[in-house]
Amino acid sequence: MNSDTKSETSISLTREEEDNVEEQQGLRAPVIFEIIRTEGVEELARPTLSLMVSGLIAGLAIGFSVIGEAIFHAYLPDAPWRHLVESLGYTVGFVIIILARLQLFTENTITPVLPLLLEPKVSMLAKVARLWSVVLAANVVGCFLFAALIALFKPVPPEVLEASLSISRHMMEIEEGQMFVRGIFSGWLIAALVWMIPSAENAKLWIIILMTYIIAAGSFTHVVAGTVEAFLLVLNGELSLSGMIFEFFLPVLAGNIVGGTILFSMMSYGQIAKEI
């Protein structure tokens, strides 16, 4: 521990003990901010093609959250507790995406936004807009491809396919206002997940599982994972494309942005603005 960080009332410790104190203190909020901001700067500088490919793979990977949930739904008894167990399957796609460092739109409601908050210029805003548009479009294309694979080629057992459709129908029963509100909670949780990861150390996997499990268990709406479900209904002839866009996609997209960017990102910046 450096002498300039010791308080006037600090006790005398050995160097090893001082190191132990520093380890137990964890990362300070400004340090977490700088880690995520640096990642955001790197993401903003990536070539468009790299973002597109990464976002496409993420859109495909998130489909395994839908299938993971459907597998539990299909084979568990129809009991009040089934929803709590099947929600574990929802975490699969997020584990793949986050640990594989793929581009997921809702993660980008905080990561590239922090550089913009620190440097609020038109040029930086344009970079964020490019990242958002490219990643979101690539995610949607990946979601469509995954849904088409499931609906047309039926690689999963019939009971799992029917379970995925049942889960999708349940999502579309939510009215537009609630789609937006629940999207706020989902966006906030994903942004909080991104904020927690730098200090999670060996617990990253469990943090990802916990936070994304809550999204499923709480029936909060996520624009990318939900797009796979919505496309399944479109391809099955149960939902129009316009219905998907106006009843699901736009309300949830707005909610995720409000929760991740306007609420979590700006509040996180506000707590450390005087320290950086």
N, C-alpha and C positions, 0 to 999 in steps of 0.2 A: 504494500500500500504506500503510495507516494506521500511524502510529508505534507504536501499542500492539500491533500484530501482528508487528513486527520483532523478531528475536532480538538478543541483545547482540552477536552476531558477524556480523550482516548487513552486507553491503557497500553502498557508496553507489551508487545507481542513479538514472537519470533517471525522470521520471514515466511516460514511455512504456515504459521497461524494466520498471518496477514493474507496469504494467498487463499487460504480456506475461507476467510471472511469475504474476499472478493468473489469467490466462486458461489457462495451462498446468496450474495446480494442479487445476482442475476443481472440482466440487461436493463439499463435505464431507458425510459420512454424515448428520449432524444436519440439514443443509439439504435433502437428499433426503427424509429422514423428514418434514420440515415441509411440503414440496411435496405429497407423497402424502397426508399427514394433512389438509391443507387441501382437497384434492380429495375426500377421503373425507367431510369435513364437508359439503361442497356436495352430494355425492351423497345423503347421509342426509337432507338437507332437501328433496330434489326431490319433487314430487307423485307419488302412486302411479300416476296415469295416465301421466305422462311416463316413469316407470320401466317400466311395462308395454309401452308402444309401442316404446321403445328396446330392451327385451329381446326383444320379438317380432321386430323387424327383425334383431337379432343372431342369433336362432335361425335365421332364414331365410338370413342371410349365411353362417353357418358351414357350411351345406350345400354351398357352393361349394368348401370344402376337400375334401369327399368326392368331388365331381364332378371337381375339379382333379386329385386323385390318380388317379381312375378313368380319366381321359383318357390320362394317361401309361401307366397299366397296360394299357390296351386296345391302344395302338399301338406300344408298345415290344416287342422280342422277349423271349421267356421266357428270360431270362439271369440269372445270380446277381446282377448289378449293377442289375437293373431296379428293385428296391425302393429303392435309394439315389437313383435319379433320380425315380421316381414320388412320393417323399416331398416333393419340391419343390412339387407341386400342392397338398399339404395346407396350405401356408402361406397360400393365397389368401384364405380366409375370415377368418383372423386379421388379415391386413393390412387388409381392408375394415373389420372391427369396430373395431380399435384406432385406426386413423387417422381413422375416422368418429366416434369417441368414442361407440360404442354400448355397451349394458350387457351384458357377458358375465359369467356367474356366477363363473368361476374368477378373473377379475380382481378380483372383489369379496371373494375370500378374503384380500386384503391391504389394499386401499384403504380401506374403511370400518372395518377392524379396528384400524388405527393410532389413530384417535380413541378407540376403546374402550379400548385399552391405556393411553392417556394419561389417560383419564377413565373408570375402571372402575365405572360406576354402572348400576343396573337400567334407568334411562330410556335410557341409551345402548345397552345390550344389546338393549332392545326395538326401537330404531331399526335396529340391525344386522339383527335377526331379520326385521323388515318388509322391508328392502331385499333380503336373501337370498331370502326366500320369493317375493316379487313377481318378481324378476329370474329366478330359477330356473324358476318356473312359466311365465313368458313365453318364456324360451329353449326350454323343452320344447315349448310350443305351436308356436313358429316352426319347430322341428325337424320336428315332425309334419307341418306344412303343406308344408314343402319335400319331405319324403319322399313324401307323398301326391301331390304334383305330379309327381314323378319316376316313381313307381310306376304311377299311374293314367293320366296323360296322355302319358308317355314322350316328353318334349321332347328327349331326347338320343338319339344313335344307339344301336341295339341292343347293339353291342359295348361301348359305354361303360356302359350300364345293367347289362349282365352283369358288367363289371369292378367296378362299385360293389357289386354283390351278392357277388362273389368276395372283395373286400376286407372286406366286412361279415361274411361267413362265417369268414374268417380271424380276425377280432377275437373272435368268439364261441367260438372254439376255446380261448381262454384260460380257465383255471379260476378260480373266484371269488377264491381267495386271491391269485393273481397279478394279477387285476383290481385288487384293493385296493393291492397293493404297487406296481404300475406306475402306478396313479393318484397315489400319493405323489410319485413322480418328476415326473409331469406337472404336478401342482399346484405343486410347488417351482419348476419351470422357468417357469411362467406368472407366479408371484409375483416371481421374479428378473427377468423381463422388465419387469414394472411398475416395479420398483425401478431398473432401468437406464435407462429411457426419459428421465427428467429430465436426465441428463447425456449422453445420446446425441447431442444437437444434430442435425446433418444426417444422422446415421447411423441414425435411428429405423427407417427401412424395413428396413435390413439387419439390425438387431438383432431385429426382429420375425421376419424370414424365418429367421435363424439359429436362434433359440430354438424356434420352432414346427417347424422342419425336424427338429430333434433329437427332438422328441416323436414325430413320424411315423417317422423312421428307426430310433429305438430301440424302436418298438412300445409306447410308453407309452400309457396309457389316459386319455382326456379325456372328462368326463361329457357335455359338450354336443355336441362333434363326433361322439362315439361314439353319441349318441342318434339322430342322423340315420341312421347305419348300422343300428342296432338296429331302428328303425322300418321301414326298407326290408325287413328280413327278416320283420318282423311282417306288413306289408302283402302280402308275397309268400307268406305262409302257411308260412314256414320256422321261425318262432319264436313262441312264445306270449307274450302280454302279461305274464303272471306270470314267465315265464322271463326276459324282458327286464328286469323290475324287480329280481328277486332274484339273477340271475346276472350282470347287467351294471350296472344303474343304481345300486343302493344300494352295492355294493362300491366302484365307481369314485367315486361322490360322496363317500363317507367318505375314500377315499384322497386325492382332490383337496383336501379340507378339511384333512386332516392335513398334507399337503405344503405347502399355501399358507399356512395360518393357524398351525397349531401349530408347525411347524418354521420356515418362512422368516420369517413376520411376527414371531413372538415372539423369534426369534434376532436379527432386525434391530433390534427394539426394545431387546433386551438389550445390544447393542454400543454404543448411544448413550444409554442411560437416564441415565447420570451426567453427560452433556453437555448435556441439554436442561432 
